[in-house]
């Protein structure tokens, strides 16, 4: 078996996962930009504390990422319906924010590094750990079962000229 066929066979085997992770990453990148933009607009200088700014920004980013994940990244999966998916998504994001806020709190208040660089580095580390948690839990609990693994939506849009 050539190395190219091994790569192709591995891709085919994990095609749905690869597409989900790629789309989850795009949605997450948009959420990341939203979060950093909102929190840096609020802290420092606008009377909003470091942790409060993270919570507000995280809430706004969560709304954006729920729409992106439900209607694009995990569109091909069957969940428990909008109500159940929303409740689970929110509950798991509460855990995710505790991961992120815990890291920011530790750096800003525990270590005393309240400067913008330390604050943003702590936020990025918290987002990274929280993202790994969310990817696993969204696939496992929120958007549970692939509707049709072999026909999952492709990353490229289909052309109508076929």
N, C-alpha and C positions, 0 to 999 in steps of 0.2 A: 504494500500500500504506500503510495507516495505521500509526501508531506502535505501537498496541496489537497489531495482527496481526504486526508485525515482532518484538515482544517474545515473543508466543506462539510464532511459528515458530522463533525462536532457542531458546526453552525446550524445545520439542519436539525440536529437533536435539541439544541437549545434556542432555536429561532424565536419562539414566543418570549422566553425569558430575556433574550438580548433586546428585543423590541420594547418590552415593558421597561426594562432598566434604562434604555436610551430615552424613552418618552418620559419616564419618571424623572430622569436627570434634567431634561429640558424644562419640565414643569417646575422642578426644584430650583433650577437656575433663575427662572422668572421670580419665584417666591423669594429667593435669596436677594435679588436686586430690590424687590419691593421691601423686604424686611430691612436691609441695610439703609435704604433710602429713607424710610419712615423713621427708623430709630436714630439716624444721624441728624435728621431734621428736628427731632425732639430733644436729643441730648448731645452735648451739653449746651447750655445757654438759653434754654427756653423754660427753665423752671421745672423740668421733668427729670426725675431721678433715673439713674442707670437701669435699674431693674424694671421700673415702670415703663420706660421707653422700649425695652425689649419685649415686654408683655403686649403693649399696644401694637408694636410693629409685627410681632408674631401673630397676633389675632388677624390683622389685615392680610398678612401673607398666607395664613391658613385658609381664609376665604378664597383667595386667588388659587391656591393649590388644590383645594377641594374641587373646584369647577374643572380645572385642568386634568386632574387625575380621574375624576368620574367620567368626564365626557371625551377624554382623549387617551390618556395613558392606559387606563384599565377599562376602556369602553367595551371591549369584547368579553369581559368577565361578568358573570351573574353574581350579584350580591343579594342582600336581603331586601332590596327596595330602597328608595330614596330615604325614608325615615330611619331605617335601621343603619344604612350606610352612613348617614349624617351623624347619628348618635355615636357609632363606633369611631368614626373619623375624629369627631370632637374629643371623645374620651382618650383616644390614643395620642392626639395632639396635646392634651393636657399633660400626659406623661412626658411627651417630647419636650414641652416647654419647661417642665421641671428639670429635665436633663440640661437643657440649655441655660436656664436661669441659674441653676445650681453652679454651673461652671463660671458664669459671669459674676455671680455673687461672691464666689470664692476668690476670684482674681481681684475684683474691685474692693470688696470689704475685708476679705480674709488676708489677702496679700498686700492690700493698700495700693494697687496699681489702677488708679482711676483715669489715667490719661487716655486719649482717644485711641492710640495704637494698641495698648494693652486691652482696652475694652473691645475693640474690633477683633483682635486675635482671639480673645476668649469667646466672643460671639461665633467666630468661624469654627473654632474647635467644638463648641456646643452644637452648632448646626451640623457639623460632620457626624458627630456621634448620634445626634437625634435623627439624622437622615437615614443612617443604617438601621436604626430601630424602626423608623416609619416604613421603610421599604419592606422589611420583613413582615411587620404587622399588617400593613395594608393588603399585601398579597395573601396573607394567612387568614385574616379575620374580616376585613372590610369588603374587598372585592375578591371573593373567595374562589369561585370556580370558573375556569375558562369555558365559554359557551361552546366553542369549537376550536380546539388547539390548532388544527391544521389550517384553519381559515382566519387566523388572527389578522387584524388590520395591519397593513404594511406601513412602513415609515414613509414611503413614497406614495403620492396620490396616484390613483389609477387614471389613465387617460381614456377618454370616451371613444377614441378612434380605433378600438380593437375589434 
